[in-house]
Amino acid sequence: MRMALAAMCVLGGPGVAAAAEKPNILFIFDDQHRKEATSCYGGTNIQTPNIDRLAREGMKFTNALSPTPLCTPYRGMLITGKFPTHSGLLVNFVNPQRNERGIADVFQQAGYHSGFIGKWHLTSSVLTYHTMIEGRERPHAPALDEPEYVPPGRGRLGFEYWAAFNFHMNFRQGFYYRDKPAREVYPDYEAEWMADDAIEFLKRHKASDRPFFLMVAPHYPHPMWRGEQDVPREALAAVPKAVKLRPNSKQTLPFEVEAFDGRSLLTLEEVRTYYAMCVNVDKNLGRILDCLDRTGLAANTIVVFTTDHGEQLGSQGRRCKLVPFEESINIPLLIRWPGHVKPGAVSDALYTPVDHMPTLCSLAGIARPNDLDGIDLAGEVLQSAHAQRDDVLIANYVSSANFCRSDRIELQWRGVRSKTHTYVKYLDGSELLFDNIADPYQMKNCIGDQGHRRLAESMRRRLQQLLAAAHDDLLPGTHYADWYDETRTVIRTGKGKL
């Protein structure tokens, strides 16, 4: 594995660090955190002083994107550096191809100690023996002991230290695993435990000569949203009784919304719990940042804060994700590296999860694989070079979060997101075109508008180019079922059978 990886690597670019000065990397990403739920991005319902601190002390990205706004596809892009159609990770509860390389492999080979704390969501777990379309359990399927446990080995994609679970929604006194299939239970709320574990990891590295690459992945603010059952009282107290909803939403709660699993009622308690989870994430981020300061690690640690995708929370009449609207795809991203990243810097670069591996490798001065789909944005982060793209592919491939279905057209789409516009084409040929500058809430579809005819034609051509590069034929969700074997492990991608 190490020899093969070395042969596939190229040296980093403008951010190359000297061998003795390799920075630590702390990458924190929560789950379903819309950009508006942070005060540094203009949100007014809550204050997020610690996320704001990263914006003051580092770089804030205004066009960070989750191109496929769903848990496993985002994590697949982040960990492998590849498009979903190139990794096969385009639906939840599937296993990576058996020889997949992860970002932790790359950093470990460069001498880093890697660790993962939190929600993994890159294995098949409870759905291991369920069919990919109907979701039926296969006949004579063996019983699964501790299905949320990911054993040491290739399923962890290179991570050494482990305090994680694949998926569950027990936010209070829930469970996680280390290196044995025995549940460990956190004493109270989930985000508090994750911060505790991260702090202990950092303390152990205070006197270490080995740099670390640590990912912390809180499950907040993903549903469930049930008040104190899921989030501390003090966090709820920080959320106003009357929250403000975006103009592209109904304004009086409760009201009915659409999601990938049908219609439901969005309530004030749910919305307030959502924001309280964001408050709690911010609080625990602050605890981790304070630990970096106390241990003296802050000066040479790159800190990244982001999320896997956003949340509609009533906007466009929807909850959840899987849709091409800004609330789902435009996400917070902050990067801090004292003495290297200019404090208070703001970038409008289009930054996607496949860009993290090449960019972080470049900043750390280590070799990176040459088969990545992302681009190196280290020059942008350090303001030493201008290496941006004009647009990116956005996509959702299936009409169910966990299965390869094609029964809902509005959840099967491909598109182009530039700095100023969003173009979307659905499986049935219908289209959207939004001017995100003039219409930031995406309330007017400009398709058919004579003044946007030339732009629409250009976007259609560009979509075809991006689809070709991603080996994506814009096929129905059921097409992808044979990309997985009977244990929901990737055996095929857009490039063919593995």
Rosetta blueprint (number, residue, H / E / L):
1 M L
2 R H
3 M H
4 A H
5 L H
6 A H
7 A H
8 M L
9 C E
10 V E
11 L L
12 G L
13 G L
14 P L
15 G L
16 V L
17 A L
18 A L
19 A H
20 A H
21 E H
22 K L
23 P L
24 N E
25 I E
26 L E
27 F E
28 I E
29 F E
30 D E
31 D L
32 Q L
33 H L
34 R L
35 K H
36 E H
37 A H
38 T L
39 S H
40 C H
41 Y H
42 G L
43 G L
44 T L
45 N L
46 I L
47 Q L
48 T L
49 P H
50 N H
51 I H
52 D H
53 R H
54 L H
55 A H
56 R H
57 E H
58 G L
59 M E
60 K E
61 F E
62 T E
63 N E
64 A E
65 L E
66 S L
67 P L
68 T L
69 P L
70 L L
71 C H
72 T H
73 P H
74 Y H
75 R H
76 G H
77 M H
78 L H
79 I H
80 T H
81 G L
82 K L
83 F L
84 P H
85 T H
86 H H
87 S H
88 G L
89 L L
90 L L
91 V L
92 N L
93 F L
94 V L
95 N E
96 P L
97 Q L
98 R L
99 N L
100 E L
101 R L
102 G L
103 I H
104 A H
105 D H
106 V H
107 F H
108 Q H
109 Q H
110 A L
111 G L
112 Y L
113 H E
114 S E
115 G E
116 F E
117 I E
118 G E
119 K E
120 W L
121 H L
122 L L
123 T L
124 S L
125 S H
126 V H
127 L H
128 T L
129 Y L
130 H E
131 T L
132 M L
133 I L
134 E L
135 G L
136 R L
137 E E
138 R L
139 P L
140 H L
141 A L
142 P L
143 A L
144 L L
145 D L
146 E L
147 P L
148 E L
149 Y L
150 V L
151 P L
152 P L
153 G L
154 R H
155 G H
156 R H
157 L L
158 G L
159 F L
160 E L
161 Y E
162 W E
163 A E
164 A E
165 F E
166 N L
167 F L
168 H L
169 M L
170 N L
171 F L
172 R E
173 Q L
174 G L
175 F E
176 Y E
177 Y E
178 R L
179 D L
180 K L
181 P L
182 A L
183 R L
184 E E
185 V E
186 Y L
187 P L
188 D L
189 Y E
190 E H
191 A H
192 E H
193 W H
194 M H
195 A H
196 D H
197 D H
198 A H
199 I H
200 E H
201 F H
202 L H
203 K H
204 R H
205 H L
206 K L
207 A L
208 S L
209 D L
210 R L
211 P L
212 F E
213 F E
214 L E
215 M E
216 V E
217 A E
218 P L
219 H L
220 Y L
221 P L
222 H L
223 P L
224 M L
225 W L
226 R L
227 G H
228 E H
229 Q H
230 D L
231 V L
232 P L
233 R H
234 E H
235 A H
236 L H
237 A H
238 A L
239 V L
240 P L
241 K L
242 A L
243 V L
244 K L
245 L L
246 R L
247 P L
248 N L
249 S L
250 K L
251 Q L
252 T L
253 L L
254 P L
255 F E
256 E E
257 V E
258 E E
259 A E
260 F L
261 D L
262 G E
263 R E
264 S E
265 L E
266 L E
267 T L
268 L H
269 E H
270 E H
271 V H
272 R H
273 T H
274 Y H
275 Y H
276 A H
277 M H
278 C H
279 V H
280 N H
281 V H
282 D H
283 K H
284 N H
285 L H
286 G H
287 R H
288 I H
289 L H
290 D H
291 C H
292 L H
293 D H
294 R H
295 T H
296 G L
297 L L
298 A H
299 A H
300 N H
301 T E
302 I E
303 V E
304 V E
305 F E
306 T E
307 T E
308 D L
309 H L
310 G L
311 E L
312 Q L
313 L L
314 G L
315 S H
316 Q H
317 G H
318 R E
319 R L
320 C L
321 K L
322 L L
323 V L
324 P L
325 F L
326 E H
327 E H
328 S H
329 I H
330 N E
331 I L
332 P L
333 L E
334 L E
335 I E
336 R E
337 W L
338 P L
339 G L
340 H L
341 V L
342 K L
343 P L
344 G L
345 A E
346 V E
347 S E
348 D E
349 A E
350 L E
351 Y E
352 T L
353 P H
354 V H
355 D H
356 H H
357 M H
358 P H
359 T H
360 L H
361 C H
362 S H
363 L H
364 A H
365 G L
366 I L
367 A L
368 R E
369 P E
370 N L
371 D L
372 L L
373 D L
374 G L
375 I L
376 D L
377 L L
378 A H
379 G H
380 E H
381 V H
382 L H
383 Q L
384 S L
385 A L
386 H L
387 A L
388 Q L
389 R L
390 D L
391 D E
392 V E
393 L E
394 I E
395 A E
396 N E
397 Y L
398 V L
399 S L
400 S L
401 A L
402 N L
403 F L
404 C L
405 R L
406 S L
407 D L
408 R L
409 I H
410 E H
411 L H
412 Q L
413 W E
414 R E
415 G E
416 V E
417 R E
418 S E
419 K L
420 T L
421 H E
422 T E
423 Y E
424 V E
425 K E
426 Y E
427 L L
428 D L
429 G L
430 S L
431 E E
432 L E
433 L E
434 F E
435 D E
436 N L
437 I L
438 A L
439 D L
440 P L
441 Y L
442 Q L
443 M L
444 K L
445 N L
446 C L
447 I L
448 G L
449 D L
450 Q H
451 G H
452 H H
453 R H
454 R H
455 L H
456 A H
457 E H
458 S H
459 M H
460 R H
461 R H
462 R H
463 L H
464 Q H
465 Q H
466 L H
467 L H
468 A H
469 A H
470 A L
471 H L
472 D L
473 D L
474 L L
475 L L
476 P L
477 G H
478 T H
479 H H
480 Y H
481 A H
482 D H
483 W H
484 Y E
485 D L
486 E L
487 T L
488 R L
489 T E
490 V E
491 I L
492 R E
493 T E
494 G L
495 K L
496 G E
497 K E
498 L L
